[in-house]
Amino acid sequence: MEKTISNEIIGVRKRAALKIADVEYRVLFNEEKQGWGALRNGVRTDISGRRKRKSAVDSAIRDAKAELEMSGAIIVVTCLTGRKLETLWREP
């Protein structure tokens, strides 16, 4: 006898429901260079080697706002400190 389980029963979500943002700027501390930097969707950006976290965050938000004007994408800026991921800015 063949058993079939529907997606609703096992709780599988559709791909569109999991999508939070099209673009994510993630600010994080680089232990090797001892400075703050930012990644855009996992790729290194020009924002690197900042001594202060606030400087890296401000630069990431500035880049995100400039990109928002050029495209209609959903953009979010997050910061990874230790194991905590914090959302710092989200497109309005």
GUDO-968043 format. One record per residue (C-alpha): residue in three letters; x, y, z. Coordinates in steps of 0.5 Angstrom, whole numbers, plus 2048, in hexadecimal, padded with zeros to 3 digits. Example, Ala and Ser with C-alpha at 12.3 -4.5 7.8 and 13.67 -1.06 7.14 Angstrom:
REM GUDO-968043
{Ala,{819,7F7,810}}
{Ser,{81B,7FE,80E}}
***
This chain:
REM GUDO-968043
{Met,{800,800,800}}
{Glu,{803,807,7FE}}
{Lys,{803,80D,803}}
{Thr,{803,814,800}}
{Ile,{804,81A,805}}
{Ser,{801,821,802}}
{Asn,{806,827,803}}
{Glu,{800,82A,808}}
{Ile,{801,824,80D}}
{Ile,{809,824,80D}}
{Gly,{809,82C,80D}}
{Val,{80D,82D,807}}
{Arg,{80D,834,805}}
{Lys,{80D,837,7FE}}
{Arg,{813,83B,7FC}}
{Ala,{810,841,7FB}}
{Ala,{80E,841,802}}
{Leu,{815,841,805}}
{Lys,{817,847,801}}
{Ile,{819,84C,806}}
{Ala,{81D,851,801}}
{Asp,{820,851,7FA}}
{Val,{826,854,7FD}}
{Glu,{829,854,804}}
{Tyr,{82F,858,806}}
{Arg,{832,854,80C}}
{Val,{837,858,810}}
{Leu,{83C,854,814}}
{Phe,{843,854,817}}
{Asn,{849,851,814}}
{Glu,{84D,84E,819}}
{Glu,{853,84E,814}}
{Lys,{853,855,812}}
{Gln,{851,857,819}}
{Gly,{84B,85C,816}}
{Trp,{844,85C,814}}
{Gly,{842,85B,80D}}
{Ala,{83C,859,809}}
{Leu,{839,854,804}}
{Arg,{834,855,7FF}}
{Asn,{830,84E,7FE}}
{Gly,{837,84A,800}}
{Val,{83B,84E,7FC}}
{Arg,{841,853,7FF}}
{Thr,{83F,85A,7FD}}
{Asp,{844,861,7FE}}
{Ile,{842,861,805}}
{Ser,{847,85E,809}}
{Gly,{84D,860,80E}}
{Arg,{848,865,812}}
{Arg,{84B,865,819}}
{Lys,{844,867,81C}}
{Arg,{83D,863,81B}}
{Lys,{839,869,81A}}
{Ser,{83E,86C,814}}
{Ala,{83D,865,810}}
{Val,{835,865,812}}
{Asp,{834,86C,80F}}
{Ser,{838,86A,809}}
{Ala,{834,864,808}}
{Ile,{82D,868,809}}
{Arg,{830,86D,804}}
{Asp,{831,868,7FF}}
{Ala,{82A,865,800}}
{Lys,{827,86B,7FF}}
{Ala,{82A,86D,7F9}}
{Glu,{829,866,7F6}}
{Leu,{821,867,7F8}}
{Glu,{821,86D,7F4}}
{Met,{823,869,7EE}}
{Ser,{81F,863,7EF}}
{Gly,{819,861,7F2}}
{Ala,{81C,85B,7F6}}
{Ile,{81B,85A,7FD}}
{Ile,{821,85B,801}}
{Val,{823,85A,808}}
{Val,{829,85C,80C}}
{Thr,{82B,857,811}}
{Cys,{831,856,816}}
{Leu,{834,850,819}}
{Thr,{837,851,820}}
{Gly,{839,84A,823}}
{Arg,{833,846,822}}
{Lys,{82E,84B,822}}
{Leu,{82B,84E,81B}}
{Glu,{828,855,81C}}
{Thr,{824,858,816}}
{Leu,{827,85F,816}}
{Trp,{823,862,810}}
{Arg,{81D,860,80C}}
{Glu,{81B,863,805}}
{Pro,{814,867,807}}
***
